[in-house]
Amino acid sequence: MAYRLSGVAGGGGAAHRMRRASRRATPDRCRPRRAAHGDCHRATDRGRRRDAQFRACRPISYPAAGGNRWSTAPGETAGGRPGDGRLLRYRVVVERDIRGLPVGDIAAAITATLNDPRGWTAGGAWRLRRVGAGGATDFTIYLATPGTRDTLCQDMPDGYTSCRNGGRVVLNVARWVKGVPGYGASLATYRQYMVNHEVGHKLGLGHERCPGRDRPAPVMQQQTLGRHGCTANAWPYPEGKVRYSGPVGAYDDEIPRREGAYSAQ
């Protein structure tokens, strides 16, 4: 590392400035202000905190449309939550054009959501287990760029929402990174919602509406597009073994315009 000194060579003031410059130039030092704004992904596994601290310093970026090439997460070692329900195996993949969101961290966050006691396994009908490359699967969860989202979903190509299309559960990286305006809860909560909502479609559930003002929104409500008087909620079983739901149906909400490339730099 090179230093530029001013003043008399070897003077105390110059040495002090050199030490300060060295601290500022340290590339591995985290910047909490950037992370606090949601620009960096934080790993949820506390046992990997040291490595996660380094990863969280890496800026997130992605193109408007990626190359439809994927990195696959390994299978979970714990085997999912125990139970007697039908076992569904899923794989987690991240599009390779997405930078700063390691596939292992994304998989850990998704699996933590799906294994949560408030999640889809709480009712006893299903068990969910993440498998790695080469394992038999019932569905795959994709973290995709907005353009690849349109390719995988094969619906109205809005580039904004996430979707489920057959055995594909497609999470739009733009929503994972930015959430939605006015959601009323943290970005972590929104990510839990988008996972549970799209997996809920894979489990056979359709859209629902708000059951009443100031009540929690059902997880199958399209909270990405509006809450219609309800409060944000990420969980299908927030109180235990009884699923929280609302009237069947959807709102005619306008979908925001598609988004382009993103870089935190």
N, C-alpha and C positions, 0 to 999 in steps of 0.2 A: 504494500500500500504506500502511495506517495503522499507526502505532506508538503504544504506550502507554508513557510514560516515568514513572519515579518518581524522587524526589530533586530536586536543584536543576537547573533547566533549563540545558542546556549543560554540565553536569558530566561529567567523564571516565567515571564509573561508569555514568551514564545512556546515554552514547553507546556504551559497550561493550555494555550490555544491548540497545540498539537493533540493533547489528550482529549479535549472536547471534540475536535474534528474526528478523531478515531472512534469516539462513541457514536457520533452522528452517522458515520459511514458504515457501521457494523451491519452487514446485510441480513443477519439472522435475527435481528431484534424485532419483536412484534410491535405493531402500532395499534394500541387499543382503540383509538378514535375511529380508525377505518373499520375495525371489526364491529364496533358498537353500532355502526350504520348498516350492518347487515351485508357488507360487501365481501365478507370472508365466511366460509363455512366452518363451523366448529364441530369437531368429532364429539360423539356422545359417550364414548367408552372412556371412563375415567382412568382405566388402567393404561391408556395410551396417551395420556395428557401431554407428555413431553413431545412426542412426535406430532401430536395434533397442534401444539402451539406453533411449531414450525410451519405446518401445512396451512394454518389459519392466516399466515402472513402472505400467502401467495394470492395475488389478485385473481378474481374470477373473470373469465371472458368466454364468449361463444359467438359464432357467426349467425347470421339470420337463418341460414340453412346449412346443415352439416352434410357429411359424406355418407351417412347411414352405415357407419362402421362402429363397432361396439367393443367396449371392455366389460368383461363379465366378473361379477363378484364371486368369491368362494361361498360355499355353503355354510350355513351357521353350524357351529359345533355343539350348541346346547340342545338342538333338536326341536325347538319350538315349545309352546305351552302344552302340557299334558292334557288329555281329555279323551272322550269316546266318540267325538264327532268325526265326520268325513274328513280325511286328510287330503289337503290340496297342497301341491308343491309348486313353488314359484321361483323364478330366477330374476336377478336384478342386473341390469346392464346400463351403462352410461355411454352416450355417444362420444367418440374419441375427440371430436372437435371442441368439446367443452373442457375448459382449463380451470384449474383451481378447485374442482369438486371431485376428489378421488373416489373411485367406484367403491372402495371399502367403506368410506365414511358415509356415502349415500346409502349403501346397503344396510349399514348399522342403524342409521336413522329410520329407514323404512321398516326393518325388522323389529326395532324397538316399538314402533307404532302398532304394527300388526300383532305383536305379542303382549301388548298392554292389556291389563285386566278390564279396561273399558272398551276394548276393541272388538272385532268381529268374532273372536273365539269365546267371548264371555257367555253367549247364549247356549253353548254346548253343541251347536249343529256342525261346526267346522273346527278343524285344526289346520294351521298354516305353518309350513316349513320351507325355509329358503334352501335351495340346492345350487350347486355350482355348475360350471360348464360340463356338458356331457350327461348330466343327470336327467331323468325323466321329469317333465314338468306339466302342470295343468295350465299355467299362464306365465307370462313374462312381464315384468315391470320395467319400462323404459324411461330413462331421463333423457329427453330428446330436445334438440333445437327446435325453434318454432316451425321452420320449414319441413323438417323431418317429421314433426308432429303431424303435419297435414298428410304426408305420404303414408304414415302408419295408420292414421285414423280413418282415412278415406271417407270423410264426411264433408260438410261445408268447410273449406280451407280457411279458417279464420286466423291461424297462427297465434292465437291468444289463450284459448282454453286448453284443458287436458281432455282425455277421452278414454273410453274402453271400446275396443273393436275386436270381437271374438276373444282369442287368447292373449291379446295385447292390452296391457294397462299402460297408457302413455301419459307421463307427467311432463308437462311443458317446462323446460328449464327457466324460461322467463318468469313463470309464476313461482317456481322454487326459489329463485334469487330475489325477486321483487315483491312477491305477494300481490295483493290488490289494494287499491286506494280505499280508505275508510273501512277496512275489515273489522276494526274494533278489538283486535287481539294481536298477540305477538306473531312474528314471522314463523317461529317454531310451531305455534298453534295452527297457523294456516297450512304449513307443510303437513302436519298430521291430518288436517281436514282433507287435503287433496288426495293423500294416500287412501284414507278410509272411504272417501266418496267414490273414487274410481274403482277400488277393489270391491266396494259394495255393488257396483254395476256387474262386475264379474260374478258375484255371488247371486245375481238374479234380481236385484232390486232396482226399481225405477225412481224417477224424481218425485220429491215431496215438497210441500209448501209450508210456510210458517204457520204454526198452530195458534199463534196469538201474540199480540204486541208484548215486547219485553220478555218473552219466553225464549229459551235456547232454540236456535235453528236446528232442525233435524240434519244429520250428516248427509242425507240424500237430497237436501235442498241445494240448489245451485248458488251457494254462497259466494262463489267467484263473481257472479253477476249482480248480486244484491241480496240483502237480508230481509227486506220488507217488514221491518218492525221487530224482527227477532234479533237476538244477540248471537255472536259467534260461538260455534260449538264444533269440536273436532271429533266427537265420539258417538258411536252408535249405542253404546251401553254405559252412559255416564254414571248411572247409579247401581249397576250390577247386572243381574241376569234378565232384566226386562228391557227390550229394545225401545229406545226413545224415537218416536216417529211423528209425522205430521200428515195432513191430508195428501192423498195421491194427486200429483199433477205438477206442472211447471209454470213459471211466469214467462211472459213474452218480453224478456229483458233484451236490451240492445247489447250486442257484443262489441267491446272496444276495438279500435283498429289494430291490425297486426303490428308487431314490433320487429325491429331490425336487430342488427348485431349489438353486442353489449361488451363493454370493457370497464373494469373498475379503475384502470390506470388513468 
